């Protein structure tokens, strides 16, 4: 090996914390939004990914929890399921290591991933309740895990021998287990014994029933192609549809009682600390937790909107594609869309469950405008039955 795990871990951990600091100086007053809920669907309590890059897991599992609630007809919030994030993260890291080595390090190996990763884990390994695998930290801090696992797989890739030993996978898996805990083979849940696969089935989750959609102009409409971002290390595909069709799916899904796993970009300063996402064309970057990275620390005024409700940018297919092509729009965060609301001017907003804890004015919930969602959506995942009938027919989905 050309470098040790400990040296690489120290270097990468320091680098992972080197986010830019928030701009100094007075900020304009925050506008007084007054939201009226039009429709909202059941969601489980807000969680906190804290200092981990696992929003993709928290958001998609929240989505699957809502799916279990819908499919099983659970009415009592006390009976809502709570799926283990670290079970999924553990399997994801282990699968990613195998692929990373297989392609000689020519894919991304970081904390980031996509919604499809969770569905792969659910299909291949199952799901478990939080109590069966709570992880080893109350609030996840994954800088050291990310640094050491990356250093490990890089050392394997750089091995000068022509063939690898049969031991490296077990060693890597043990490293992940040391940080996240061992994956349970069986567990007790409400008086019954389950495997991860039988628990997934008991919750009514059929991974093949879910479809992903994107809207780009570099791929023919109504065909499947990978979302071309580094975090899509599994090379999962999404159906490419027009922008209007993508938005129709979002509204139709919520109105029909479904929620949506949403991959988006929250680096805009219009995505405020106090739970609003509007399309203001400025950037934000901070440090610390995942929340602080994007919207600042408690007590900092980072909102750039004026005291009156801002006029938002008009979004077109062309402006969306430009943002994607020039990296102004990236897949930097995953959340769950579960409702629709309007402000005092009648502007529509999507109600969004975040994974930064019960922070902000709305205790972990964000209201993201139609324009923001229209411009900054990278990918959505929904149950196939949430698709409008005409689009379902176009895509040939039964």
Secondary structure, DSSP 8 states (H G I E B T S, - for coil): --S-HHHHHHHHHHHHT-------S----------EEEEE-------B--BSS-HHHHHHHHHHHHHHHHHHT---GGG---B-HHHHHHHHHHHHHHHHHHTTT-S--SS---HHHHHHHHHHT---BGGG---S-SS-B-HHHHHHHHHHHHHHHT--SSS--TTHHHHHHHHHHHHH----SSEEETTEEE-HHHHHHHTT--GGGEEEEE--SSS-TT-EEE--STT-TT--EEEE--HHHHHHHHHHHHHTT--EEEEE---BTTB-TTSEE---S-B----SSHHHHHH--TT-----S-SS--------HHHHHHHHHTTSS---EEEEEEEEEE-TT--EEEEEE-SB-S-TTTTTEEEEEHHHHHHHEEEEEEEGGGS-HHHHHHHT--
